[in-house]
Amino acid sequence: MLRARWIEPGEALADAERWQVLAASCANSNVFFEHWAVQACQSLPEGEGLKLLLVEHRDGSWAGLLPLMPWRAGGVTIGWQNWDQRVRALGDPLIVKGLEVDVWQAMLALLARDWRQPMLRLSTLDEQGPVGAALLDMLGQGAWPHRRTRRLERAVLNHGPAADDYCASNIRGKVLKEYRRLKRRLADRGELRVEQLDPATPATGWTEQLLGLETAGWKGRDGVAAACDPTLQECVHRLLDEAHRLGRLNFWRMTLDGEPLSMLACLENGQGQAFQYKISYDERHAASSPGVLLELEYLQAMLDGDRLTRCDSCARPDHPMINRLWVDRMPVCSVVIGQPTLVGRGIIGLTALIDRRKAKSHAQTAPVPEMETS
């Protein structure tokens, strides 16, 4: 027997043991909604209004947990949405393996009791993962009005063939030859090293270097680097420090004569899945593609090792670099769910109509491509 209830962030974070047991019991836990990650990110501005939807057994053990925030449109709260903040790259709740359908039913039943906030928006769900697939199968039975508002595919690296076989099958030989040449040219200019952060070494210095590379590049010039926002900068430090303490951080660095050329920070869920959280490179050496060279080092280590089954790039679907290296794709979707009433169905239908009209208006006002003006 499961029951769902609201729990405040402070109360939930104080119960780290049950939260951690829940994460370890998932078929594939979402690292961004684990205890240590939520604790590191709750000070972000997006943490305002954060509440947690908890599903538990009668004995008090946790069966599911979903961080939620108010969903506002035009300054009016119209429902709830899974916690959407700058660090998060996946929106799946934590649910004990085998209880996905039961937990979703308990969560939706609780949300359906609040007529003042009649909609639930869930973004960035792994469509084929155990949690996302269970929800979509359940919604497909027709009891809950819903619609998918977005669907995209992003690059992932699945463990399978050895690295050499993977590269031979999926990356053009001419391209690989060029990257080997670039690596040799870098090595001719000094001592070229690729290393991983040692468990006994604090992550702080590496994190500062990573953020420094990011700030010195286009993100810094555009004012969107993490170090441009003191709150976000502190959040990144806390997140990587805690991940490192728990053995969940895989931090890579390529250096030339001790100076970092590129860096890559991966978060791991302890169940064989990694998430590429942040990569930066020195743009002064852009012609040598140090970011790509480091990605190739990571690819070889993952495919030739036996510790990970998948790495999620966490990149946008049209990312020009990672899409050339990683050929596998993970479908990610967003869905809006209404209450199982006539009003709920009407609201979902109305939102669909509004979006269709917006799309039509945009299509009518979009500029005609130059090649078609003749």
Secondary structure, 3 states (H helix, E strand, C coil): CEEEEEECHHHHHCCHHHHHHHHHCECCCCHHHCHHHHHHHCCCHHHCCCEEEEEEECCCCEEEEEEEEEEEECCEEEEEEECCCCCCCCCCCEEECCCHHHHHHHHHHHHCCCCCCCEEEEEEEECCCHHHHHHHHHHCCCCCCEEEEEEEEEEEEECCCCHHHHHHHHCCHHHHHHHHHHHHHHHHCCCEEEEECCCCCCCHHHHHHHHHHHHHCHHHHCCCCHHHCHHHHHHHHHHHHHHHHCCCEEEEEEEECCEEEEEEEEEECCCCEEEEEEEEECHHHHHHCHHHHHHHHHHHHHHHCCCCCEEECCCCCCCCCHHHHCCEEEEEEEEEEECCCHHHHHHHHHHHHHHHHHHHHHHHHCCCCHHHCC
